[in-house]
Amino acid sequence: MGHVEDFGVPLKYLGSLSRFKKQYLKTKYELLVLLSGPEPQRTYLEEKLLTELASFNGNICFVKGKIETQQTITEQNNMLIYNYMTSAELENTINVSKMVLCRSGYTTIMDLAKLEKKVFFIPTSGQYEQEYLAEKLESEGIAPYCHQDNFTVDLLSQIDHYSGMTFKTNELNFEELFRLFQSERKLTTNT
């Protein structure tokens, strides 16, 4: 997303940095909801989505993003609701989910690109970098978004009209990449 034409300085791109690995697993959830962000915005979106998604046709895994002393899991209609997940649980759950509904934070975007997911973004209100990233991904035909006040379950059907997140592998020569940090000492001998 930060690629610049004719920057004038040699650049090397590392690609998406993610702790996750793409796995080809059978789909378990039609929709994965990943919540995060500052309060009270996180709670506001949680309440809105729980109401809106009650009419969703399919299995939903809903991760509230509330780190607490003990993990809790509850069922509500077609939703399995977690207060939080560990990294390993989250990696597996994203891999077994058809599409994701979440905030448009940079780390989340890189994780979803690595796992090549279809996604609908709801940027955190007042976090302009998230709004910018969501707008950019929509304009490039990658993923739809809306502001949290405007979300309705019907908007999820837009996902089918977008390409989804993809991961471009970069074949890096790390020796060349880190050559900049190597000393170019000239050895001289006294004769």
JORA-V795699 format. One record per residue. PHI is phi as a letter, one per 30 degrees, with the letter a starting at -180 (* if undefined). Layout:
phi=PHI
phi=PHI
This chain:
phi=*
phi=c
phi=d
phi=b
phi=d
phi=h
phi=d
phi=j
phi=b
phi=e
phi=b
phi=b
phi=c
phi=d
phi=i
phi=d
phi=c
phi=b
phi=d
phi=c
phi=b
phi=d
phi=b
phi=c
phi=c
phi=d
phi=d
phi=c
phi=b
phi=d
phi=b
phi=c
phi=c
phi=c
phi=c
phi=a
phi=j
phi=d
phi=d
phi=d
phi=d
phi=d
phi=d
phi=e
phi=d
phi=e
phi=d
phi=d
phi=d
phi=e
phi=d
phi=d
phi=d
phi=d
phi=c
phi=d
phi=c
phi=l
phi=d
phi=b
phi=c
phi=c
phi=c
phi=d
phi=i
phi=c
phi=d
phi=b
phi=d
phi=b
phi=d
phi=b
phi=b
phi=b
phi=c
phi=b
phi=h
phi=c
phi=c
phi=c
phi=c
phi=c
phi=d
phi=a
phi=b
phi=d
phi=e
phi=d
phi=d
phi=d
phi=e
phi=d
phi=d
phi=d
phi=d
phi=c
phi=c
phi=d
phi=b
phi=b
phi=c
phi=a
phi=d
phi=c
phi=d
phi=d
phi=d
phi=d
phi=d
phi=d
phi=d
phi=d
phi=d
phi=d
phi=c
phi=h
phi=c
phi=d
phi=b
phi=b
phi=c
phi=b
phi=d
phi=d
phi=e
phi=i
phi=c
phi=d
phi=d
phi=d
phi=d
phi=d
phi=d
phi=d
phi=d
phi=d
phi=d
phi=d
phi=d
phi=c
phi=i
phi=c
phi=a
phi=d
phi=a
phi=a
phi=d
phi=e
phi=d
phi=c
phi=d
phi=b
phi=e
phi=d
phi=d
phi=d
phi=d
phi=d
phi=e
phi=d
phi=c
phi=b
phi=d
phi=i
phi=d
phi=b
phi=c
phi=c
phi=d
phi=c
phi=d
phi=c
phi=c
phi=d
phi=d
phi=d
phi=e
phi=c
phi=e
phi=e
phi=c
phi=d
phi=d
phi=c
phi=d
phi=c
phi=d
phi=c
phi=b
phi=c
phi=b
